[in-house]
C-alpha cells in the first residue's frame, strides 16, 4: 500500500512539473493559459488517494469576516482554495453568487450558537478551531473543477447551480465546495448571473409550500394561496411557482411593484401602502395556505375553516431564541411559542407550521425544468461586481428590493 501511494505521488509530482513547465513556456511565448489548463494544474496539485481528498496549494480571492456584529468585510486575495475532503463533495469555480437577507443576518451573528453546534456535530473539516475567518454566501452558479471519488453525476466542466450549507464556508469567493445533495446542473436557458439568483429562495419556498404546505402540482389548481411580499426574493419565486401550477394567487406589495407582481402571475395584488391588507383579505373567500414571509401574522382569521388550511411561516423565533437564551433554553422557548400557535389554529380546524430552508437536489432539478419550460424566470433587482460586495450587502439590508441581488464574481473591476 505504501509503495502504491508513493507511486501515485511520484506520478502526480511528475505531471505537475510537466504541466507547470508547459504553462510557463506558454506564458513566455505570449500564449493564453486556458481555463482547462488552469483546472488541470489544480488537479495535478492534488496528492489524493482516488479523489477522496483533494488538497490544493492554490489561493483565491474571498470576502471574509473576522467577527460578528460588524459590517466590516475584508477582501482577501490569499485565501486557500477549499479542498474536496469528502467523497461526495464538488469543487465549483464560482461565476456568480447572490446576497440574501440571511447573509446580512449571519454577518451580524444570527444563528451563531446553533450553526456552530452543527459544525461541531458534523465535524466540519473546513474549520479548525474558530469559524473565523468566515466566508458568507449561500447560493452560487459556476463550473465544476473537481469531484470526490463517489461523485458520478458531475464531472469537471459541468455548469451547475446550488447552495452551500450555513455550517460550511460560503460562496462569496472564487471557489466553493458543495455536496451533491446541494447542487444540480444549471438550467440551459439561464446565464450564471440569472441562475445564481434562484437556489436559496427557490429551496426555501419549495420547503414552505411543497414540503411543509403539502401543495403539489396536482392539488394546486383547486387551492387559494396568499403570499406576503410578492416583489421580494421569496415572493417573486413563490408567486411564479403557484401560478405555474394553476393555484389562485393573492399577494401584497407596494404601489410601484404592482405591475411586476401581476406579471409574475398573481390573480389579486393588494397595495399595502394604500389599502388595509387585513380588511381586503377578510372580504375574500378564505385561503387554503397563507405564506408568511415577513413574520407578520394577521390578527384576524383569513384561512378557510375546517378544511386543513395551513398558516406557514419562514420567519420563526428559533435561531433568535437560541442566540439569546442558549440552545437548551432557546429550544424550550421556541417549542412553547410553536405549541401556542398550533393550539390557537386547531380551534378552526387549521394548522400552524414553521418552514426552513432545506437543500434538495431533486427540488432544484424540478425548478430547473420549470425554468427551461419558461414557467419561472429569475427576477433580479441589481447586479454588483465582486469587488463591490459590501455595497451589495448594504443594498439588501436597506430592503424593498424587487427580486434578488446578485454578485458577478468574474467581474473584478
Buried (B, 14 or more C-beta within 10 A) or exposed (E): EEEEEEEBEEEBEEBBEEBEEBBEEBEEEEEEEEEEBBBBBBBBBBBBEEBBBBBBEEEBBBBBBEEBEEEEBEBBEEBBBBBBBBBBBBBBBBBBBBBBBBBBBBBEBBBBBBBBEBBEEEEBBBBEEEBEBBBBBBBBBBBBBBBBBEBEEBEBEBBBBBBBBBBBBBBBBBBBBBBBBBBBBBBEEBEBBBBBBBBBBBBBBBBBBBBBBBBEBEBBEEBBBBBBBBBBBBBBBBBBBBBBBBBBBBBBBBEEBBEBBBEBBBBBBBBBEEEEBEEBBEEBEBBBBBBBBBEEEBEEBBBBEEEEBBBBBBBBBBBBBBBEBEBEEBBEBBEEBBEEBBEBBEEBEBBBBBBBBBBBBEBBEBBBEBBEEEBBBBBBBBBBBBBBBBBBBBBBBEEEBBBBBBBBBBBEE
